Amino acid sequence: QLQIVESGGGLVQPGGSLRLSCAASGFNLDYYAIGWFRQAPGKQRDGVSCISESDGMTYDAEFVKGRFTISRDNAKNTVYLQMNSLKPEDPAVYYCAAPLPGRGRDCVATMTTPFVAWGQGTQVTVSS
């Protein structure tokens, strides 16, 4: 059974850092492009970053470029989101997503279609 679990969220001061983890069971993460999304209260869910399934290319939303880095450790079947220089506008529940089997494998499938599996999310709070 496909399962995704995010962890690593918490409370951090502005300018601080967190590393989120996305661990998978029931499938190999390295076969799929994996994406991070975030959703703040009362707002839509936004795509944050994606790492491709083939060559490790990464794609970042403009609002996180230069601050967030997505990476994967295939041996641990885990994808990470290193978040640096956190800002007051970054708080949200952060979700990891992977395409459902048979629904594509690339970042287009992960980031732009509804056919993805979601984790339960991890809360990130930025406050002084």
C-alpha positions as CSV (number, residue, x, y, z in Angstrom):
1,Q,0.0,0.0,0.0
2,L,1.4,3.4,-1.0
3,Q,2.0,5.6,1.9
4,I,3.7,9.0,2.3
5,V,4.7,10.5,5.7
6,E,6.1,14.0,6.2
7,S,8.0,15.1,9.2
8,G,10.4,17.8,10.4
9,G,8.0,20.7,10.8
10,G,8.0,23.0,13.8
11,L,8.4,26.5,15.2
12,V,11.3,28.6,14.0
13,Q,12.2,32.2,14.2
14,P,12.4,34.4,11.0
15,G,15.6,33.7,9.2
16,G,15.8,30.2,10.7
17,S,16.0,26.9,9.0
18,L,14.1,23.6,8.9
19,R,14.5,20.4,7.0
20,L,11.4,18.5,6.1
21,S,11.4,14.8,5.2
22,C,9.1,12.8,3.0
23,A,9.4,9.1,3.6
24,A,7.6,6.6,1.4
25,S,6.5,3.0,1.8
26,G,4.9,0.7,-0.7
27,F,6.7,2.2,-3.6
28,N,10.2,3.5,-4.6
29,L,10.4,7.3,-4.5
30,D,13.2,7.3,-7.0
31,Y,10.9,6.1,-9.7
32,Y,8.7,9.1,-9.5
33,A,9.0,12.9,-9.4
34,I,8.3,14.0,-5.9
35,G,6.8,17.4,-5.1
36,W,6.4,19.6,-2.1
37,F,3.3,21.8,-1.7
38,R,2.1,24.1,1.1
39,Q,-1.2,25.4,2.3
40,A,-1.8,28.2,4.7
41,P,-5.2,28.7,6.4
42,G,-7.8,30.1,4.1
43,K,-5.5,29.9,1.1
44,Q,-5.1,27.5,-1.8
45,R,-2.5,24.8,-1.9
46,D,0.6,26.0,-3.8
47,G,3.4,24.0,-5.4
48,V,6.8,24.7,-3.8
49,S,9.4,22.4,-5.3
50,C,9.7,19.3,-7.4
51,I,12.5,16.9,-8.1
52,S,12.4,14.9,-11.2
53,E,12.4,11.1,-11.5
54,S,15.1,10.8,-14.1
55,D,18.0,13.2,-13.8
56,G,17.4,14.9,-10.5
57,M,16.5,18.2,-12.0
58,T,14.7,20.4,-9.5
59,Y,12.0,23.1,-10.0
60,D,11.2,25.7,-7.5
61,A,8.5,28.3,-7.1
62,E,9.7,31.8,-7.4
63,F,8.9,32.6,-3.8
64,V,11.3,30.0,-2.5
65,K,14.1,30.2,-5.1
66,G,17.5,30.7,-3.4
67,R,16.0,29.7,0.0
68,F,14.6,26.1,-0.3
69,T,16.4,23.1,-1.7
70,I,14.7,19.8,-2.6
71,S,16.8,16.7,-2.7
72,R,16.4,12.9,-2.5
73,D,18.2,10.0,-0.8
74,N,17.2,6.9,-2.7
75,A,18.9,4.6,-0.3
76,K,16.5,5.9,2.4
77,N,13.5,6.2,0.1
78,T,13.2,9.8,1.3
79,V,12.9,13.2,-0.2
80,Y,13.9,16.3,1.7
81,L,13.1,20.0,1.6
82,Q,15.8,22.1,3.2
83,M,14.2,25.5,4.1
84,N,16.6,28.4,4.9
85,S,16.0,32.0,5.5
86,L,12.4,31.4,6.6
87,K,10.1,34.3,6.3
88,P,6.8,35.3,8.1
89,E,4.9,34.4,4.9
90,D,6.2,30.8,4.8
91,P,4.1,29.3,7.6
92,A,1.8,26.6,6.3
93,V,1.1,22.9,6.3
94,Y,3.7,21.4,4.0
95,Y,2.7,18.3,2.0
96,C,4.6,15.8,0.0
97,A,3.1,14.3,-3.2
98,A,3.8,11.5,-5.6
99,P,2.0,10.5,-8.8
100,L,-0.4,7.6,-8.4
101,P,0.7,4.4,-10.2
102,G,-0.2,4.6,-13.9
103,R,-0.6,8.4,-13.8
104,G,2.7,9.5,-15.0
105,R,6.1,9.9,-13.3
106,D,7.4,13.4,-14.0
107,C,7.0,16.8,-12.3
108,V,4.1,17.6,-14.7
109,A,2.2,14.6,-13.3
110,T,3.1,15.5,-9.7
111,M,2.6,19.2,-9.7
112,T,-0.3,19.8,-12.1
113,T,-2.7,16.9,-12.0
114,P,-5.1,15.7,-9.3
115,F,-3.8,12.1,-9.6
116,V,-1.3,12.2,-6.8
117,A,-0.9,10.6,-3.4
118,W,-0.6,12.9,-0.4
119,G,0.9,12.6,3.0
120,Q,-0.8,14.0,6.1
121,G,1.3,17.2,6.1
122,T,3.7,18.8,8.6
123,Q,3.1,22.2,10.2
124,V,5.7,24.9,9.7
125,T,5.4,28.0,11.9
126,V,7.6,31.1,11.7
127,S,7.4,33.4,14.6
128,S,9.6,35.5,16.8
